[in-house]
Amino acid sequence: MELQGIEKSKQKNMDIIKALLKELESEFTTTKKFLALVPADKFGWAPHEKSMKLKSLASHIAELPEWINLSLTTDGLDFETAPYQEKMVETSDDLLKLLEDCYEKGRSGLAQASVEDFDKRWIMRNGAVILADLTKYEMMRMSFSQIIHHRAQLGVYLRLLNIPIPGSYGPSADEQGF
């Protein structure tokens, strides 16, 4: 009887990982549609002086799937000892390559993850200043949310540049099909 319970628990854990992998693949596919539209000749453009430049926003979106792996394979990140460095892209193709590489790292890390580690502590800091004190699972979910959040921000940038917006979770004003 106890062995059946263990097997059921293992299956449930595998189902969670499978569901997260499916979600990650879906977000990758949608994100790739958006990033494919980013014009390199507008990399220096921003809609407002307080806004990120298009290149910075797009490269950050492209790198975010790798943060899923980071959240699962480390116990945290300290910007004092590992300052953030924007990923270098010069062309639209570079941007898509970055996304694909980071997606593969995130997907691979998630595929190898153990659900038992999800509740372990993960801390983001800048030296002594704690920026986030989360579980590995919460940080992984934040990475998913950041992809979605910044992709929506990119959609606004593209709209302001008069570039048709693809659908994300359904049709858009510019793309009526699913």
N, C-alpha and C positions, 0 to 999 in steps of 0.2 A: 504494500500500500504506500509506504513512504517513498519507494523508488518511483512510483507513478507520479507522485507529487513533484519530485525533483525533475522528472522528464517534462511534465507540464510547465513547470517554471522555466526550464531551459527553452522550451518552445515559445513561451510568451516573450522571453527576452529576445529571441531571434526574430520574432514577429515585430518587435519594436524597432530593431535595427533595420529590418527590411522596409518598414514603413518610412523610416527616416531617409533611407537610401532612395526610395521612390520619390519622396518629397524633394530631396536634393537634386535628383535628376530633372525633375520638373522645373525647379527654380533655375537650374543651369540652362535648360532649353529656352526658357523665357528671357533670361538675362542675356544669352547669346544673341537673340533677336534684337534686343535694345542696343547692345554694344556694337553690333554690326552696322548700326546707323550713325555712329559717332564719327563726324567728319574730322579728319586730322587737321585740316586747314582752320578749324575752329577750336583747337585744343587750348588756346590761350583765352578763350571767351568765358565770361561769367555774366549772369543776369544782373548782378548787383555787386557792389564793392565788398560786401561782407560774405559773398558766396564763394565757394571753391571754384577754381578754374575747371572747365569741362574736362581737361586731361586728368587733373587730380581726382575729380569725382569718378570718372570712368575707370581709371586704374585702381582706385580703391574698391570699387564694385567688383572688378575682375579678381582682386586678391582675396576677397572675403571668404570664398569657399575653403581656402587653406586654413582659415582661422578655426574651422571645425576640427581639423586635425590638431592644430595647436591646443585647442581646449581639451582634447582627449589624451594628448601625449605629454603634456607638461602640467605643472602645478600652478602656473601663472606666468605673468609677464611684467617685467619692471622696465618702464621707459627710461629710467635713469641709467641703467646698465645696457639697455638695448633700445636706443632711441628709434622712433618711427622713421623709416626711410621710404619715401614714395617709390613705388616700382617704376622703373624707367620704360617708357614706351615712346616710340617716335612715329609709328604709323598705326593705322586702324588694324592692320594684320597683327602687329605686335600686341595690341590690346586683346584681340581674340585669342592669340597664342597664350598670353598671360592667363586669361580666363580658363582656357582648357587645361593648362598646367596646374593651376590652383584647384580647379574642380577635381582633377585626378588625385591630387594630394588629399583633399577633403574626403572624397569618396573612399579612397583606400584606407584612410585613418578610421573612418566610420565603419567600414566593412570589417576591420580588424578589432573594433572596439569591444569592450566587455561591459555589459549593462551593470555589472557589479561595481564598476568604477564611476558610474554616473553621479553618485552621491558624494564623491570625494571633493574636497575643497579646491577651488581655483581662485587665485587672487591677481587682479590687475592693479598695479601700483606705479607711482612715480616716486621712487625712493621711499621715504617714510609715509608718504601720502597714499592711502588706500583709495583707489578709484572704484573698485568693484570687488566684493567678497561674495563669491558665488560657488555653486557646485559646478562640476565639469558639465553636467547636463544643462544647467542654466546658461553657462557660457556658450555652449554649442547652440542652444536655441537663440541666444542673442545674436550669434553669427548669422543664423537663418534670417532673423528679423532685420538685421542690418542690410543684408542683401536686398530684401524687399523694400525697406525704407529708402535706401539710396537709389534703387532702381526707379522708384516712383519720383524721386527728386530729378533723376536723369530724364524721365519722361517730360517733366516741366521744362527742362532745358531744351530738349528736342522740340517741344511744341513752340517755344519762344523763337527757335531758329527755323520755324515753319517746316519741320521734318515730320512726316506722318508717323504716328505712334502705333506700334503693334499692340494687339490685345495681350493682356497678362493672364487673367483668370476668366476671360470671356472676351467678347468683341470690344473694340475701341471705336471711336468716331471715324477712324481712318481704316480700320480693318474689321470688317463685319463678321467674318467667319471665325470659327473656333479653331 
